[in-house]
Amino acid sequence: MADQFFMTKKGYDEAVERLKYLQTVKRVEIVERISEARSHGDLSENAEYDAAKEEQGVLESKIARSNSAMVRVILGKALLA
C-alpha cells in the first residue's frame, strides 16, 4: 500500500475524533447555514449562501482527505528521543 505513515495510538484516536466531529457537528452546522441562506430568497445574489457552499466544499475535501489518510495509517509506539 503506497503512502503509508506511522501514527501513535493517541494520535490516531485524536484524528478519528476530529473526523467524527467534522462529519457530524461541522457538517450539520454548514447544512443549517445553507438552509438559512436559502430561505432568504434569490440565490444568485446571496453572499451568505455562496460562503456556506464554499465552506461546505472545503469541509468535504477535509473529510475525504482524512478518510483517505486513516486507511493508510500504521500504528506504532511513540519514539522517545
C-alpha positions as a printed Julia matrix, in Angstrom:
81×3 Matrix{Float64}:
   0.0    0.0    0.0
   1.56   3.3   -1.07
   2.0    6.37   1.1
   1.58   4.64   4.44
   2.63   6.52   7.53
   3.12   5.8   11.2
   0.96   7.26  13.92
   0.73   6.62  17.63
  -2.46   5.17  19.05
  -3.1    8.5   20.77
  -2.6   10.44  17.54
  -4.85   8.01  15.68
  -7.59   8.31  18.3
  -7.38  12.11  18.12
  -7.59  12.0   14.31
 -10.63   9.71  14.49
 -12.36  12.08  16.94
 -11.61  15.07  14.71
 -13.0   13.23  11.7
 -16.17  12.33  13.62
 -16.52  15.99  14.64
 -16.19  17.16  11.03
 -18.67  14.54   9.8
 -21.29  15.26  12.43
 -21.12  18.64  14.13
 -19.47  20.77  11.42
 -21.41  19.16   8.57
 -24.72  19.81  10.35
 -23.75  23.43  11.13
 -22.97  24.12   7.49
 -26.15  22.45   6.24
 -28.15  24.62   8.65
 -26.39  27.75   7.38
 -27.11  26.77   3.77
 -30.76  26.17   4.64
 -30.99  29.53   6.39
 -29.37  31.32   3.45
 -31.76  29.61   1.02
 -34.7   30.94   2.98
 -33.58  34.49   2.16
 -34.68  34.08  -1.45
 -32.71  34.73  -4.64
 -29.56  32.59  -4.52
 -27.86  34.39  -7.41
 -27.08  37.41  -5.22
 -26.88  35.69  -1.85
 -23.39  36.05  -0.37
 -24.31  34.01   2.74
 -25.34  31.09   0.53
 -22.17  31.33  -1.57
 -19.97  31.45   1.53
 -21.72  28.48   3.15
 -21.47  26.41  -0.06
 -17.76  27.28  -0.31
 -17.23  26.23   3.3
 -19.14  23.02   2.6
 -16.77  22.23  -0.26
 -13.72  22.84   1.91
 -15.17  20.7    4.7
 -15.99  17.81   2.36
 -12.45  17.98   1.0
 -11.03  17.78   4.54
 -13.28  14.81   5.32
 -12.23  13.0    2.14
  -8.52  13.6    2.84
  -8.92  12.43   6.44
 -10.78   9.29   5.38
  -8.09   8.55   2.83
  -5.32   9.07   5.38
  -6.99   6.93   8.04
  -6.82   3.81   5.86
  -3.08   4.31   5.31
  -2.08   4.6    8.97
   0.28   2.13  10.56
   0.0    2.26  14.32
   3.26   2.31  16.18
   4.74   3.25  19.54
   5.89   6.79  20.22
   9.6    7.19  19.66
  11.47   8.52  22.64
  14.42  10.77  21.89
